[in-house]
Each structure stands twice: as C-alpha cells, then as structure tokens.
Amino acid sequence: MIPNFFNKRPMPEKLPEEMESVIEELRGVIGKEECLRRAYETMIQRYRGYRFRTYWRFGEAFETDVEKLWQKTGFLHCHNMNYLFRILLVKSGWFGDDDIKLKYSLVWYISPHQYLQIKLDDNSFINVDIWNHNYGKKFGDYARGFH
C-alpha cells in the first residue's frame, strides 16, 4: 500500500528548517482562512502535479521522509503534497488534524487521486487540490473524471 494515500501519517516531530520558517509565518496570520490560503499559495509555488509523471515516477509515491519531500520542487504525487500541506496547517496551530479529511476521486475515471476537505470556522468544508492547480482547478475545486 502507498503510504499516506488511504490514511494519515502521523505528524513528524522534526521538520526542515525552511518548513519551520513557513509555519512560523502562518502562526502570525489573522485567522484560519488566511492561514489556509497562504499555505496553499506556498504549496502551489513549490509543487505541481503531472498526470503522466504520476506513473513514470511511481516509485516516488512511497517516499515518506519529510525532509526529502520538502527539498523537492516541481512534481510530487498528490498524497505527498497533501501530507506536507497537512503539516503546515496543523503545525501552524490554526487547524487540528481532525479538521482535515482525506478525500478521493478518479482522474480520467481510472486514476486514483487524493485531495483534502478542510473544515473552516463556520463548520463548512472546502475542497483543496494542490496537485491539480496547474490544470486550471481553482481553490475549492478538485480533480475528477475528465474535469
């Protein structure tokens, strides 16, 4: 089974220094939604999904080391992006891990995909799909089917 895909990995104790710096900035924001948007912007500037690289670089799906994942830029598998994103949100102090749900869809109706549903202050949820941002999906939308 691919780590992080069907269940949440525990929050790590030790984080990369640069990641700690981002988390410190997130702690200083005004509220949950601002934290969520800033963390999202950080992630989409560092990482992106590629549909075919998901298969060509399948071995990378098994990487669980936070230091190695954070040091990469460009392509990451969806569940690895979501793991890093969860760390940013939870360690910021604005979100609990229970506020973040792992959700699943099928891209092209055959390719398993993970995105997140995140609970906001008003108890509503917003979908977050960092992996699919570069394919034109807006904040609040997620990859599914041919969409």
MOWOCOR-V525807 format. One line per field, one symbol per residue. phi: phi as a letter, one per 20 degrees, with the letter a starting at -180 (. if undefined). burial: I if it has 24 or more other C-alpha atoms within 12 Angstrom, else O. A space follows every 50 residues. Layout:
phi = ???
burial = ???
This chain:
phi = .fgmedbefffffdcfgffgfffffffeffagffggfffffgfffecbec gffgefdggffefcffgfffffcnfbfgfffffffgggffffnecefffd deccbdelmcdfcdcddceegemedceccfgegfenfegodbfalee
burial = OOOIIOOIOOOOOOOOOOIIOIIOOIIOOOOIIOIIIIIIIIIIOIIIII IOOIOOOOOIIOIIIIOOIIOOOOIIIIIIIIIIIIIIIIIIIIIOIOII IIIIIOIOOOOIIIIIIIIIOOOOOIIIIIIIIOOOOOIIOIIIOOO
